Amino acid sequence: MDTIKGLLSPLTSASSNAINDTVLVQKLVVIGGTVETARRMTVSAWNGFVDSFFLTAHFSQEDYPYDWYVICMLYDIATLLNSDGKQVDALALQGVPSQQPAWGRSREFDITTRSISRHGLTQSTSGDLEDEEEESDQVLDGRRKRKGDGDYPQFGVVARNNDILKKLVLEAKREYEKDAEHRVHIFMADTSYGCWRWNGARQKRPMSSIVLEPGVKDMILADCKDFLCSEDWYAERGEDKAPEIVLGALTFNPTGIPFRRGYLLHGVPGSGKTSLIHSLAGELGLDIYVVSLSSKGMSDNMLSTLMGNVPSRCILLLEDLDAAFTRGVSRDEKSTGTPTGSNGSSSSSSSSSSKSKDSDNEDGSTLSLSGLLNSLDGVAAAEGRLLFATTNHIERLDPALSRPGRMDVWVNFKHATKWQAEGIFKCFFPAKNDKPTASESDPVDAEKVAVSKRKRSTHVVPLLSEEEISELAKRFAAAIPENELSVAALQGYLLKNKTRPRECVEEVAGWIVSEREMRAKLKKEKEEREAKEKKEAEELAKKESEANKKTEEAVIEV
Ligand SMILES: Nc1ncnc2c1ncn2[C@@H]1O[C@H](COP(=O)(O)OP(=O)(O)OP(=O)(O)O)[C@@H](O)[C@H]1O
C-alpha cells in the first residue's frame, strides 16, 4: 500500500511541486503494465480453473467426425445425455454389427477409445481416430479435402472425464451411418490440388426406377457383385501358376490378372447411363469418385495421382470419355497420344498434331492418351475399384482405351423402346394397392407407412387401379415411336403431366408431333448456322489468299 501511495503521491502534488515529466511517464507505464499483467494472470488463472471442468472437441471439416457432429446436432442431444438409462454404451457400439456388405466396409470407420484425447479428435481415411498432430499427413493425402475454408466447430461439455465425449461421438457416428445407408457419397477430382473433394451425398436411387431392356440391369449388378467378391480368385490367378518372365529389373507374371473391372456405358444422351451408375453405387454401398478428363489443369501426373488415391472399394467414374480429347482420341507413332484430328479421325500430320497440342495447352489440359492408359492400369492404379466410363461417341475412342482389360463390359444405351416407355410410365404412376401389405395390416406399422406416404407426396397424384395403370401404360407405349426419343425426353413429358395420368396418354400423340417439329426446326437452324460459318470461313480464306497474292506481287514489283 505504501508503495502505491509513494507512486501516486507525485500525482497529487503535481501543481505545487516541480515534476520531472519523464519520471512521471515512466511511473505511469509501470503502473499500467503491472495492472494489465495482473489482470491477464487473473483471467488466465480463472479460465484454466473453469477449463479444468470442461472438455472440448474440435471438428475439422476434413474429418469424418465433422459429418457425425453435424448429424448429431440435428439429433436430440438431450436424449443422449439424459440419465434415464438411454445412454450409449461406447464399448457396445464398437461391436455393432455392420449392415454393409463386405465390399462396402471402406465406408465404415472404427472408433477406438484410446484415440480420443483432450486435445481434439481427427480421423484418417483408414478409419481410426487419431490425435491432431497427424492431421497434416491426412490433408497431404488429400482424400478427404472438401469445399470450405476449414472452420473448426467446437463442442464442449462440463466434465473432467472424456467418456461423455466418446459417447457423444459414437452416437453421432451411429446416427450418421444410419443416414448414410440411404445415401451415396460423391467425390469430385480437384485438378488444382490433385485431391478428391467431397461433393455431397445423394439419396440412393432404387434400381427399379431405371428402365432398361430386360436383363441388362441384372447382368451388370450380378457382374459387379461377382467382381467385388472375387478378390481371392484374382489373387490366385496372380500366384505362380506359370514361369515368370524377367526383363532386366522387371518381373512379369503372365497369368496375373489385376483386380480391376471396367464398364463402358456408351450411347445416346439421356438414356440412363449416369443414373444407372448412381443406382448401382447405392445398391452396392459404394461411393462414387468422378473425374472429368476434360477439366482444366488435367495432366498425366495429375490423373495418375488421383487414380492412385481412390480407395480400394469404390466406383471410379470417368464421365464423357471422348470429351477428354475433344478432337477424338487416337495414337499415332509420332505423337505421345495427345489428341489429333478435328473430327475424330486419326490424322498423323505434324501440323494438326501441333495445333491440337497448342489448344490443349491453352486450357491447361495436357492429358495424353498414353497418360490416361497408364493411370488406368499402371503400377500405381488402385485395385479393387469398379471403373465406369461413359461416352456418347464410342467411335471416337481409341481401341486401346476400350479394349477388354480396361473396359471389360460394354453396354449400349439406345433411344427408348416401347417396352421402356411402358416401364417408365408405370414408374411414374404407381398403381393403388388395394390389398393391405403385411406391414400395413399391423396398426403401428400402418400408421408409420401412412405418415411416410404423407411426407413423400407433396402433390396430389390420383391413384388408379393396377388394371387401369397397366392399360394406360400400354396405350402410352403404343403411341411412342420405337428408338426415336430418349428416355430423358419421355421423363420430361411425364414430369409435366405427373398429376394427370389419363390426360397424359390422351395428349401423347400431339406431344410427339410437336417434338418432331421442334427437332426439325433445331436441325434446320443448326444446318443453317453451320452453312453460314462455312461460308464465312471460305470468304475469310479467300480474302487472306488475295491479300497474300497482292503482297507477293508488290514484293516482286519492288
Ligand atoms: N433408362 C432410364 N430409366 C430411367 N430414367 C432414365 C433412363 N434414361 C434416362 N433417364 C432419366 O433421364 C435423365 C437423364 O439421364 P442420365 O443423366 O442418366 O442420362 P445419360 O445417358 O447419362 O445422359 P448423358 O449421356 O447426356 O450424360 C435422368 O433424370 C434419368 O432419370
The ligand as an SDF file (V2000), in Angstrom:
LIG
                    3D

 31 33  0  0  0  0  0  0  0  0999 V2000
  -33.3450  -45.8290  -68.7610 N   0  0  0  0  0  0  0  0  0  0  0  0
  -33.7690  -44.9010  -67.9160 C   0  0  0  0  0  0  0  0  0  0  0  0
  -34.5180  -45.2370  -66.8440 N   0  0  0  0  0  0  0  0  0  0  0  0
  -34.9590  -44.2880  -66.0020 C   0  0  0  0  0  0  0  0  0  0  0  0
  -34.7020  -42.9880  -66.1310 N   0  0  0  0  0  0  0  0  0  0  0  0
  -33.9430  -42.5990  -67.1530 C   0  0  0  0  0  0  0  0  0  0  0  0
  -33.4430  -43.5390  -68.1070 C   0  0  0  0  0  0  0  0  0  0  0  0
  -32.7440  -42.8570  -69.0200 N   0  0  0  0  0  0  0  0  0  0  0  0
  -32.7780  -41.5700  -68.6770 C   0  0  0  0  0  0  0  0  0  0  0  0
  -33.4980  -41.4120  -67.5570 N   0  0  0  0  0  0  0  0  0  0  0  0
  -33.7580  -40.1310  -66.8930 C   0  0  0  0  0  0  0  0  0  0  0  0
  -33.2740  -39.1020  -67.7250 O   0  0  0  0  0  0  0  0  0  0  0  0
  -32.4290  -38.1960  -67.0310 C   0  0  0  0  0  0  0  0  0  0  0  0
  -31.0610  -38.1880  -67.6810 C   0  0  0  0  0  0  0  0  0  0  0  0
  -30.4920  -39.4740  -67.5260 O   0  0  0  0  0  0  0  0  0  0  0  0
  -28.9220  -39.7260  -67.4270 P   0  0  0  0  0  0  0  0  0  0  0  0
  -28.2130  -38.4860  -66.9750 O   0  0  0  0  0  0  0  0  0  0  0  0
  -28.7020  -40.9580  -66.6520 O   0  0  0  0  0  0  0  0  0  0  0  0
  -28.5900  -39.9730  -68.9410 O   0  0  0  0  0  0  0  0  0  0  0  0
  -27.1700  -40.1950  -69.6260 P   0  0  0  0  0  0  0  0  0  0  0  0
  -27.3080  -41.3290  -70.5660 O   0  0  0  0  0  0  0  0  0  0  0  0
  -26.1200  -40.2920  -68.5940 O   0  0  0  0  0  0  0  0  0  0  0  0
  -27.0320  -38.8330  -70.4260 O   0  0  0  0  0  0  0  0  0  0  0  0
  -25.6960  -38.1360  -70.9580 P   0  0  0  0  0  0  0  0  0  0  0  0
  -25.0330  -39.0690  -71.9010 O   0  0  0  0  0  0  0  0  0  0  0  0
  -26.1990  -36.8910  -71.6270 O   0  0  0  0  0  0  0  0  0  0  0  0
  -24.8710  -37.8380  -69.7400 O   0  0  0  0  0  0  0  0  0  0  0  0
  -32.3900  -38.6550  -65.5960 C   0  0  0  0  0  0  0  0  0  0  0  0
  -33.1370  -37.7780  -64.8310 O   0  0  0  0  0  0  0  0  0  0  0  0
  -32.9990  -40.0290  -65.5870 C   0  0  0  0  0  0  0  0  0  0  0  0
  -33.8790  -40.1570  -64.5080 O   0  0  0  0  0  0  0  0  0  0  0  0
  1  2  1  0
  2  3  1  0
  2  7  2  0
  3  4  2  0
  4  5  1  0
  5  6  2  0
  6  7  1  0
  6 10  1  0
  7  8  1  0
  8  9  2  0
  9 10  1  0
 10 11  1  0
 11 12  1  0
 11 30  1  0
 12 13  1  0
 13 14  1  0
 13 28  1  0
 14 15  1  0
 15 16  1  0
 16 17  2  0
 16 18  1  0
 16 19  1  0
 19 20  1  0
 20 21  2  0
 20 22  1  0
 20 23  1  0
 23 24  1  0
 24 25  2  0
 24 26  1  0
 24 27  1  0
 28 29  1  0
 28 30  1  0
 30 31  1  0
M  END
$$$$
